[in-house]
């Protein structure tokens, strides 16, 4: 698929997927603009599968210094277009949902953890979005994800890699099957070897059939400073605890 056609497919998919979160985005040249100063930028990531996308959720388009949350995703499907659409859907389910929750703070698209709280990390306000668990016989892995706080488990390896003063993104991808496992942690889009090794050491279930989990966490120094990026006042945030977080993940898994 030509690069111009890839971009067109990805951008149209972003518009559809963000509508699932109740947000209106529209294509404007090389970016997809959202409400207020938000937008989604696309970096070319063509590979042998044709199903990888690199997307950056821009919070302050035009100021040159505003945070951009970058993440990559890979999709499944029989055609390149299907794989691209699936990759954007995976990104919306996990990464974009987490960013929207950070901006709106309604407890609808993710869970909030105060600095140092159970499930959180010192010095940062954490937002964990929904997990995407897929594959064959994925229920045991989904149950495990719903009952554990991944960020807290690898915080010692992640915290030294937080380079951005305002906002950092941490993505977890792990699973496979017994003897053929993958465990990857990326911080601001870059692989974090020590954190990935720590994730691999955790006792998540390894089955005989392939199953994977993907989730995203944002760490904000001051979430109030990001309010208004969508062009409307943030809603008062209701604190969501670990138990409610497990229910949030289970609701998605059952959908």
PyMOL commands that set and color helices and strands:
alter all, ss='L'
color gray80, all
select helices_A, chain A and resi 3-19+80-104+139-147+150-153+155-161+193-201+223-226+242-254
alter helices_A, ss='H'
color red, helices_A
select strands_A, chain A and resi 26-28+31-33+39-43+52-58+68-74+110-113+125-129+132-135+167-177+180-187+190-191+211-220
alter strands_A, ss='S'
color yellow, strands_A
deselect
rebuild
show_as cartoon
